[in-house]
């Protein structure tokens, strides 16, 4: 993948990962969400390849779903690490 493609896909996958992540994950900053998305794209690409998903000439739906799941996991981890996983109930 080209670097621009990874960044664009990372933005989209990061936002989708944030959307599907369980709980309230709206407290992490946008830049961290994008980094989680980029990580999700890169890690998801290799995880899908390890699972035997082969590249096709069309859209690799399984590869993108794996990337979204990985990004969601990274969003949850980022929210826990930054201490922003729970909304304050003041």
N, C-alpha and C positions, 0 to 999 in steps of 0.2 A: 504494500500500500504506500502511496505517496504521503508525505507529511501533511499536506493540506487536507487530503481525504481523511486521514486519521483525526485531525483536529475537528473537522466538520462532523464526522461520524461520532467523535467523542462528545461533542456538545449535545447532539441528538440522543445518543445512547445514555449519556449522563442524566439528562432530564427524564428520559423514560425510566432509567434505573431508580431515580429519586421518586418517581411517581409510583412504581410498583413496590418500593421498599416498605416493609411493615412499620406501622407507627408513624409518629410525627417527625419527619426528617426535613422540615422546611427551615430549620434554624441554621443549617450549614450554608456558608457563602457560595455564591454562584461559581467562583473560580475553583472551589474545592469540588463542586459537583462536576464541572468540566474535566478536572483531573481524574475524578473517579470514572467518568465516561471514557476518557482516553485509555485509562488502565483497563477498563472493561473491554474495550475494543481489542487492545493488544493481547491481553490475557485470554479473552474469549476466543480469539482467532486460533491460538495455540491449543487451548483446551478442546475446541471443536475438532481440530486436526488430530489430537490424541485420541478422541472418541471415534475416529474413523470417518468423519464428515469430509467428503472430497469436494474440491472446488468445482463449480459448474459454470456454464456460460451464462446462466440466468442469475436470479437472486438466491443467495444461500440463506434461506429462512432459518434453518437450524443454527447456523453460525451466528446470525443476528440475535436469535433468542438466547443463545448461550451468552453472548456479549451483554445483553440486557440483564440477565441474571447475575453475571459477575459484577456488573456496574452497581446493581442493587445491593449486593453484598458489600462492595467497597463503600457505598454511601452509608450503610449501617455502621460499618467499622469506623468511617471518618466521623460520624456523628458521636459514636461512643468515645473515640480518642479525643475529640475536641471538647467533650463534655456538653455537647449541644443536643444530645439525643432525646432529652425530655424537656417539654415546654414548662416554663415556670408557672406555678399556679398561685400567683399572688393576688 
